[in-house]
Every structure is written in structure tokens, then in C-alpha cells.
Amino acid sequence: MNENLKKMISYYKPYRRIFAADMFFAIAASAIALAIPLIARYITSTIIYLDKDEVLRQTLILGLIMIGMVAVSCYCNYFISNYGHVMGARIEYDMRKEIFDHFQKLSFAFYDNQKTGALMSRITTDLFDITELMHHGPENIVISVIKICGAFVIMMCISPVLTLAAFALVPVMFLYAYFFNGRMKRAFRRNREKIAEINSQIEDNLSGIRVVKSFANEEIEKEKFKRGNQGFLEAKRNSYFYMGGYHAGLSSFSLLITIVVLVAGAIFISADKIAVTDLITFLLYINVLTEPIKTLIDFTEQFQNGYTGFERFLEIMAIEPDIADQKDAEELSDVKGMIDFDNVSFRYEENSEKVLSHIHLHVDAGEYVALVGSSGAGKSTLCSLIPRFYDVTGGAVRVDGKDIRTLKIKSLRDHIGIVQQDVYLFVGTVYDNIHYGRPDATREEVIQAAKNANAHEFIMSLPNGYETDIGQRGIKLSGGQKQRISIARVFLKNPPVLIFDEATSALDNESEKVVQDSLERLAENRTTFVIAHRLTTIQNAKRILVLTEEGIAEEGSHEELLAKGGIYEKLYHMHSL
């Protein structure tokens, strides 16, 4: 925990001046709150016994002084609320940037086991609670400590016995708070987990809303959400049970302190040990004392929320990217496109079965290679190893003779273009999505890339041409149109190595022909790997590899493989039926 707190405190470093000013104004506001009851005591114990004119004069002077103090206190509280919150927002900005940058470093293996909604919760809800703690936490502690200690010292100076009576219940309050503290922390952590689960469920439902409606399964989704929501409610009930006991108990202690002071004060006044004005002053300080106690109540709840969120933040930040540049990694340049799989084996997780086993494959620069095989044979996995989305568990993948693990990841992926079956288009315009392929490209280059991908015509027929908004994930476009935009994006990137991952399998025959023409044009003079679902699309390939769970079972042209009468022939006749 100490290490975590040190890490949390380190986020204040860039904002030392604002933080120091925030603390200064918090101390000033606390000092003013402590001073006003003393002025009230002076008025009731001294000034009211002076001449009538002198009472009026001095009371007005002190009234003006107190108004000035209130004005200063007002500015102090304004600074704390305004600039202090801005400081909190800046820290939140820094932390959100840090965790988002970290997300970008993590590999596919991490995202294979994560839910988008849960990750969203880490970057939104958790960070908000963390920065609320980091803004309000220090000032709440400073204000509370100053007020409690200041009130104690002043009250001791007025009447030690009455002070001891007032503070007699304080140790019991702390014991009570300590008892609830651990239980509240566990309950709030459970809340965070349940919120993340619900976020995941909502994200999943909204992303798949068309599937939900097509099967008319709204009631099933409602029931699933109801179960998740019920779990969240139970977690909240548990945390509120402890929070309720915490609040109710400490509020009762505050009232009990007032009662103890009143009873003890009456007894001491009757015994001529204190004056009535002292009791009045004490009662004013009880308010000064109970206010920071309530602040500490809020702080403990805030601390549980914020610190739990910070622990979850650190959990993510502690995950080391399993795919990263080596210290001496080199840039990949002057790429020819020769690819070698040298005795490659791969499994997704340590205890899982191997997806690929002892693969040996040499692909010349500019060669067109088609991969076919049954589902689960490892075709997509094999191609995912080339851009190093996953690291091999045995052997090596080489580009132009260089082990890709010795290359800088960005420079490797800059030279590889991928067109997938499931096209992902970002929210924005057609132009934005093509331009994504090479952010430094000119508009003329973007348009030329669209023309090369047979996309220019349909883009110009859209309401605003290249500036047409395509909606979430390109929902306003057809499958063929989305695919051609993704191909235009790769044309703009202009990489020497291409991977087509069943790029036409989800299209109708007419769209498939247009997209296939675009793909063939894109593949010219580039090293190309084609994962084919429809074998008719790769009949012209000079080299077809048949992949099975045992590895590369067959290799040759379409005619050669048919003549062998093996796995390829069976697959071909199965798909041509």
C-alpha cells in the first residue's frame, strides 16, 4: 500500500505550485473558521460590558473585520473549488493518457481475454473517482486536522476539563471508523467489479443490437441484463449497509459530543468553574469540530472509491506488454518481401494445445501464396505471426532473412498491409478512413488510392463524396463498399507484404468480383498471403498451401492439387456443390 500511495503522490509533481496554493488557501480558510468563534467570545465576554457607544463602535469594527474574513474565506473556497478541480482534471488527463498509451502497447493476447466494457470502466469511472480523491483528499485532511487540532488547543486554553469532556468520545469514534473501514473497502472494490461487468454487458448488447433484433431476443437480453443489474444492486446494498452504519454512527457521535458539552458545561457553570460565555464559545467550536469530522466521513468514502480505482489502475499498468521492441531492435528498411517460417510452432496460452507445429515455409519476394484448409487449421494464426501480433513459441519468422523479433515493431508493421473479412471502419468520413492508411498522404494520393481500389465511383455517388459520414463502423455502407474502402486504405499505405484474410468470403457474387479485381490489382509485385474460404477465388494462384492441424499437408497449383486427389480435392468439391 505504501508503494501505491507513493505512486499516487507522484502524479502531483507537475502541479506542485497549484497544489501548494490549494493547501495554502485550505489552511487560510481553516484558520478563519477557527478565529471567528474567538472573536464571538471576545464580544460576549468583554465588549458587551463596555459603554454603550464603545460597544457599538467596537462591535461594528469587529463586524467589518469578520465580513472581511468571510470575503477572504470565500476566495479561498473559490480557489479550492475552481483551481483545485482543474488540477484534478489535469491529473485525470495525465492518467487517462498514460493508461490509453499503455492499452496501445498491449498485444492481441491481452485483448483476447478482456471485455471492452471492463476496460472502458478503467479509463472512465475509475479515473474520475481517483482524481476526485487526489483533488479533495489532501485538502480535506489538511482542513480537518487543522480544525480539530486548532479547536482542541483553543478549547484547552479556555477550559481543560470541558475540553476533555468534549474529546472523551473522539477515540471511540476512531475505533468505530476503523471497524467499518476494512469492510467498506472490500465492498467498494466489489462495486467496481460489478460496474465493469455491467459496462461490458451494455457494450456487448449495443454492439450486437442488430443481431438481437433480428432474432427478436430483446427479452433474453433484458433478462441477462437483469441478472447483471441484480448482482450490482446486491453489491451496492452490501456497501451501503456498511456506509449507512458508518455515517449514522459518526453523526450520532457528533450529537453526543454536543450533549456531553452541554451537560458538563451546566455542571461546571453551577460550580463556578467556567463562565456562560465559555460554554457559548465551546458550543460554537463544537460546530467547528463536527464539520471536519463529517468531512473525514466523506473522505473515507471517497478514499475507498478512489484508492480502489487506483489499485485497479495500477493492475492494468503493471501488465507488461508480452510483445515489445528489444533494446537493440533495428529499423526494417529496403524491404523486398521474402518471408520464411523456420520450424515455427505456436500456442495461444502456455497450457493450451499447439495451433501450429514445426512449420517450414519459404516465400519469395513478390510471390502470391494462397492458404486453404478447414476451420481451426491455423491459417489466420499463421498470418498473424508475420506482423508479430503474437510471438512464436518455437522457431522464428523472418522477413528478408531477419528474425522479426530483432526488428522494431512499428517498422515491421509499416511494411505489411492487412485486408480482413471483418472490416473495421472508424467513426468519421470516407476520406478520414482511407487517409488512416498513411496520415501524411495528400488528398490527391487518397483519391488515387480509392481509384486503384475501384472505390472512387461509388464514393462520388455518396451525398457528400469523400466527406460523407459513414456512421459507427461504417454502418451506412454495404459490405462491398466497406471492403473497397479498407483496400483503398492499404493501397495508400503501399506495403511490400500483403495479407488477405478471407477478404471476400462475406460478400455477394457481384461485390466479390469487384473486390477481387481490387485485391488482384493491389497484389501486383507484392508478397501476398491469401486466406481463402471460397476456393474459386484462388484457382489462378501458382502456389496453394493446404494447412491442417499437423501442418502444411499439400502444396501446389490448383490443377496439381486436384490431380493429387487429396485434401484439396475434397475441399474443392465440397465448396463447389
N, C-alpha and C positions, 0 to 999 in steps of 0.2 A: 504493500500500500504506500509506503514512504517513497518508493521509486516512482509510482504512478503520480503521487502528488507533486514530486519534483518535476516530472514531465509536464504536468498541467501548469505549474507555475512558470515554466519556461516560455509559455505562449504569451506571457505579459511582456517579455523582454523588448519587443519592438515598440511597445506603447508605454514605456516607463514614465514618461513625462505626464501623459494623461492619467495614468494610474496614480502617480504621486499627487497630482492635483485633485483627483477624485477622493483620495484618502484625506488630503488637507481639508477639503470642504466638508467631508463627513465628520472630521474631528471638530471643525468650527461649528457645525450645526449641533453636535452633541454638547459642546461647551455652552452654547446659548441656551439649550434646553435645561442644562444644569443651573445656569445663572439666574434665570427668571424666578424660580421659587425663592432664591436667596433675596432677591430684590423685594419680593412679596413679603418675606419675613421681616425685612428691614422696615417696610412701610407699616406693617401691623404691630411691630414691637417698639418702634422708635418714633416714626414721623407722626402717627396719629395723636401722640401726646404733646406735640408742639403747638404753638399759637395757630389760630385758625388761618391767618394769612400765610404763615410759613408752611402749614400743611398743604394748602392749595398750591403754593409755588413749587415746593419740592416734589409734590405728587405729580404735577404737570411735567416737571423736568424728567422725573423718573419714567413717567408715561411715554414721553418722547423718546427717551433712551431705549425703552423696551420696544417701541414701534420701530426704531432704527435697527435693533437687534433682530426683530421679526423680518425686516426687509433683507438684512444680511442672510438670515436663515433661509429666506425664500430663494435668494440667489443660489445659496449653497445647494439646496434641494433641486433647483432647476439644473445646475451644473451636473449634479449626480445623475439625475434622470435623463438629461439630454446627452452630454458628452460621455457620461459613463456607459449609456446604452450604445452609443456609436462605437466606443471602444469594444464593447461586447460583440457588436455586429462585425467589426473588423477581425476580431479573433475568430468568430464563426466563419468569416470569409476565408481566413488563412487555413483553418482546419478543414473546411469543405474542399478547398483547392488541394490540400495535402492528401485527403482520402480519395478524391477523384483521380488525382495523378497516380495514386497507388493502385486504384482499380485498373487503370490503363496498363500497368506493368504486369498484372497477374495474368496467368496463362489460361487457355481453354480448360485445362484440368480443374482449375478453381471454379470456373463458372458452370462446369458440368454438374457440380454438386451444390449449387446455390440457387436460391429463388430471387428473382428480380425485386419483388416487393420487400423482401427482408433486407436486401442491400439498399433499397431506397429509404427504408426506415433508418438505416445507419447514417445516411447522409442528410436526412431532413429532421425527423423528430428528435433523434438522439443529440444532434449538434445544437438544436435550439435549446434543449434543456442544459447542455454543457455550458453554453455561453451565458445563459441566464444565471447559472451558478457562478461563473467566472466574473460576471459583472457585479451581481448583488452580494455574492458570498463575502468577499473581503470587507466591503463597506458595512455589511450587516454585522460582521464580527467586531469590527472597529467601533462602530456606533454602540453596539450592545455592551462591549467591555468597558468603554469609556463611561457610559451612562450608569452601569451597575457599580463599577469601582468608584466613580465620582460621587454617586449618590451615597454609597457606603461611607466614604471619607467625610463628606459633609454632614451626614446624619450622625456619625460618631462624634463629630465636633459639637453637635447640638445636644445629643443625649445618648451616651453609650448604651445605657440599659434598654432604652426604647429601640435603638438600632439592633441590639442583639435579639430583641423580641421579634423585630421585623424580619431579620435574616434567619431566624431559627428554622423556618420551613424550607429555605433555599437548598440545603444539602439533600433533603428528602425529594425535592423537585428534580435534582440532577440524577438521583438514583432511579426515580420513576422514568425519566427520559432515557437513561441508559438501558433500562429493561426493555423499552419498546424499540430502541434504536436498531438492534440487530434484526428483529422481526420485520420492521419496516423495510430495511434494506433488501432482504430476501424477497419480500412481497413486491417491491418496485421492480426488481430485476425480472421477476416472473411476468409483470405487466409488459415490460419491454419486449420480451419474447413473444407474448401473445399479440401485441400490436404488430410486430413484424410478420407473424403468421397471417393475420387478417389482411395486411397490406399485400402480401403475396397472393392471397385468395382473390382479392379485388382485382389486382393486376391481371391475374390469370383469367378471370371472368370477362373483364372488359376487353382484353386482347382477343379472346375467343368468342366474342358476343355473337358473331355471325354463325358460328357452329352451334352455339346454344339455341339460337332462334330457329336455325334450320332443322334441328331435331325437336323443337318445341319443348326444350328441357328447362324452361325457366324455373319451374317448381323444384326440380332437383337441385339447381344452383342455389335457390333460396334456402333449401334445406341444408346444403353444405355450408352456406354462409351462416345459417342459424346456429349450427353446431360450433363453428369457429367463434362466432359472436358470443355464444353462451360461455365458452371457455374463457374468453376475455372478461366477460361480466363476473365470472366466479373469481378470477384473479384480482379484479378490481375490488370485489366485495371483501376479499381477504385483506388487501392492502388498506381499504377504508376502515375495516374493523380495528386494525392497529392504529391507524391515523386518528380515528374517532376517539379511541381511548387516550391517545397521546394529547390531542387538543383539549378534550373535555377535562382531563386530569390537570393539565398545567393551567388552564383557565380557572379551574376551581382553586388551585393553589394561590393564584393571584388574588382572588377574592378573600381567601383565608388570611393572607398577609394583611389585607386591609382590616379585616375583623380583629386580628390579633393586635394590630397597632391601635385601633380604636379602644379596645378593652384595656390594654396595658396603659395607654395614654390617659384614660379616665382614672385609672387607679393611681397613676403617678401624679396627676394633677391634684387629686384629692389629698395626696400625701405631701403636697407642695414640693415635689421633686422636679417637675417641669412646668413651664408656663403654657397657657392655652395657645399662644402664638407658635410655640414649638410643635404642638400637636397638629396645628393647621399646616405648618411647613412640612411636617412628616407626611401628612396626607397628600400634599402636593407632590412630594418626592415618591410616594407610592406609585403615582401615575407615571412619573419618570422611570421608575424601576420596573413596573409591569409592562410598559411599552417595549423595552428591549427584550424582555422575556418572551413576549409574543413574537417579536422579530426573530428570536432564536428558534421558536417553534416553527415559523415559516422557513427559516434557514435549514433546519434539519430535514424537513420535507424536500426542500429544494436541493439539498446536498444529496439525498438519496436518489432523486431523479437524475441530477447532473453527474454525480460520480458513477452511478450505474451506467449511464450513457457513455461516460469517458472510458470506463473499463471495456465496454463493447467496441468503442472506437479503437482502443489500443489492441484489442484482439485482432481486428482486421489489419491494423498497421503492422502487427507482429508477424503476419503471414508473409514469408519470403517468397518472391516470385521463383517458381521452380525452373523457369526458363529466363535466363538473363545473359547479358554480354559477359564474356570472360574479361579479365583485367587487360589482357594483351590482344583483345579481339581486333581484327583488321577490317578495313572497308572492302567491300566487294566492288570491283570496277572492271571495265572492259569485258563484260560477260559474254561468253559465246553461247552458253546454254547446255553444256554437256552435263548430264545427271547420272550419278552412279549410286546404286544401293549395294553396299558392301556388307553382306552377311547380316542384314537388318532383321532384328526381332523387336516386337513391341507389345506391351500390355498396358492397359489404362491405369490399373492400380496394382499395387505390389502383390496382393494375394489372388488377383484375377487371372483367368486363362490368357494365354498369348493370343493376340489378334493376328499378328504376323510372326512368322518363324523362319529365320535364316533365308531371307530374300536376297538373291543376287540379280541385279539388273543394271545394264548399261544402256543409256540412251544418248545417241549422238546429238550434237548441236543442230537445231533446226528439224529434228525428227518428229514425226507425228505418231504417237503411240495411243492405242485405244485399250482401255481396261474393261473387261466384262467378267461376269460371274454372278453367282446367286447372292441374295441379300445377306449381309453379315460376313462376306468373304474377306473384307478389309480393303475394298477399293478406295473408299473415301479416306480411310485411315492412312493408307499408303501415300496418297497425295498430300494429306495434312502434314506429313513429316517433312516435305520439301521446303515449305516456308517456315518450318520449325514451330508449328502450332503446338506440337508435342515433341518431346525428346525421345529418341530411340532408347530402348532398354538394352539393346545389344547391337554391335556393328556400328556402321556410320553411313550417313547420307552425304554425298559430295557434289558440289557444283564446280565445274571446271577443275576437278581434281582436289578441291579444298573442302575439308570437313566443315560442314555448315556451323558446327559448334564453335569454330575458331573465328567465325565472321560476326560482324556487328549485325544484330537482328534487323535493324531498320534498313541497312544497306542491302541485306538479303531480300527482304520483303518488297523493297522498292523495285526489284528486278523480276518480280513474279506477279502475274495477273490472274485473278480467280473469277470465274463466272459460275455461279451456283444455281441450283434448281430453285431454291427458296430465295428469291431476290429481296434484298433489304434496301429500301429507298428511305432517305431521311425526310423529315418534315421540311418543306420548303418548295422551291420551284424546280422545274426540269433542269434549268441551267445550273442551279446550285448542285444538283445531284451528279450531273456529268462533270462539272468543274471539280468535284471532290476527288476525281481520279488524279488530278495534278493541280494543286491550288495556285501554282504560279503561271498557269496557262492563260493565253489571251482568249478573248471572245471568239476570234476567228478560228483558233485551234479547237475550241469547244464545238463550234458549228461543224468544222471539218470532221471531227471525231463522230459526231452524230450522223453525218452523211455516210461515213465509212460503215457505220452500224445499221444502215438502212432505216434510220430513225428521223431524219430531218423532215421528211414529208409529213409524217403524222404529227410531229411536234408543231409544225407551222399551221396545221389544221386545228390545233387546240385554241381555246378562246384568247389566250394571251401569248401564244407561241412559247418561246423558251422561258418566259416569265410566268407561265401558268403554275399555280399552286397545285401540288399533286395530292395533298391530304396526308393523313397518317399512313405511313408505309406505302404510299402510292396507291391508295385505295380507289382513286378516281380513274386509274388506268387499267387497261386489260393486261392479262398475263404476258402476252407477246410484246406489248408496248413497254412494260416494266423491264422485260428481259433485254430489249434492244437498248434501253437507257443504260442498263448495267454493262452491256457490251461496249457502248459508246464511252463509258467511264474507263473501261480497260484500254480501249483504243487510245484515249487521251494519255493514259499512263505510259503506253508504248513499252511494255516489258519484253525481255527476250524469252521468258519462260511463261507458259500459259497452262492453266488447269481449268478444264470444263467439267464441272461436277453435275452430271445428268442435267445439263442446262436446258434441254428441250423436252424433257420427259413429261412435264406438266402442261404442255401446250397442245392446242388442236392442230390438225394437219396443215392448215393454211399458215397459221402463225409459225409452226415448226419449220416450214420451208423457208420463210423469210428470215427467221432467226438463224437457221442452219447456214444460209448463204452468208450472213454477217459473221458467223463463227469461222467459216472457212476462209473468208477474207482476212479476218483477224489472225488466223493461224499461219498465214503465209510467212515463211522464213523464220518461224519461231519454234522453239522446242515446245511441243504441245502434248499434254496428257488429257485424254478424253475418257471420262467415266460414262459409259453408255448403258442406258436402260433399254432403249429400242435399238436392236442390233442393225436395223436398216440404216441408221444414221452413220454407221461406221464401216459400211461394206467396202468403201473405197480406201480405207486405211491400209497402208502397206504392212503395218505391224500391229497385230492384235494379241493382247495377253489375256489368257483365261486364268483368273485368280480363284483359288479355293482355300479352304481352311488350312490346307497343307502347304500352300504357297502357289507359285506360278506352275500350273499344271500343263498348259498348252501355249504355243506361240506360233504365229504365222499370219499369212494374209487370210482374207475371208474364204477364198477358194481353197487354199491349203488346209485350213481348219475343217471345212466342210468335208473335204476328201478324207480326212483322218477318221471321221465318223465317231468322234469322242464327245467330250462335254460341250464344246461349242456347237456342234451339230444339233445336239439335243436342245440346247438353249435357243438356237435359231428357229428350229421347227416349233418349239413351244410358243415363241413370240409371234410366229407367222401364222399360227392357227386362227 
